[in-house]
Amino acid sequence: MKRLSRRIGKGMGMTSERTRKRLMERLRGGGIHDESVLLAMESVPRHLFVDEALASRAYEDIALPIGYGQTISQPYVVALMTQAMLEEGVPERVLEIGTGCGYQTAILACLVEQVYSVERILELHRLSRRRTFDFGLRNVRFRYGDGFEGWLENAPYDAILAAAAPRQIPQKLLDQLAIGGRIILPVGESGEQKLFKIIRTPEGFKKKEMDSVHFVPLVAGTT
């Protein structure tokens, strides 16, 4: 994990090491055991991905608003999804649906070789690109587009993570998984969402329910 310190070069100053370590202990207590995930979560400065007025709450285990009706996900859920992605080994190529503020993007970029991230809200797309560049992360490609469509030109992917919940699992995303690849995404109406992990096998798809979650809905089109 030496590349973590090489890739994340700044942003550590505002919050104390003790504050971050308390969050890591909460994540461990909640069942997050992958040390590479915990190191990435500790290294990426979450307070720089939220509005300055909310920075003091950045290391609480809660989702926070980032504008445009969107949120930065709860740290536990980010860690849970990332850990699930790594269970079959470290994927080389990951598609992220819903760049948002770029926090999950940065976590992924610390752990895998190449991240492809799609965002439908133009201002968030632009903001996350700037942040990622500022952090020195050069293994992320961004697309302004419809998350339901994925990013076919660069498929197949070893893993897909979605940070917004469709009512049903989009077939186009399943089709962009490599054999042996996995997709981790929330599915369902608000208040009734479940987090699923789906693995593509030569025979079809294996689906596992992971947890109850609350995400913003996955919306078609761009804005």
Secondary structure, 3 states (H helix, E strand, C coil): CHHHHHHCCCCCCCCCHHHHHHHHHHHHHCCCCCHHHHHHHHHCCHHHHCCHHHHHHCCCCCCEEEECCEEECCHHHHHHHHHHHHCCCCCCEEEEECCCCCHHHHHHHHHCCEEEEEECCHHHHHHHHHHHHHCCCCCEEEEECCHHHCCHHHCCEEEEEECCECCCCCHHHHHCEEEEEEEEEEECCCCCEEEEEEEEECCEEEEEEEEEECCCECCCCCC
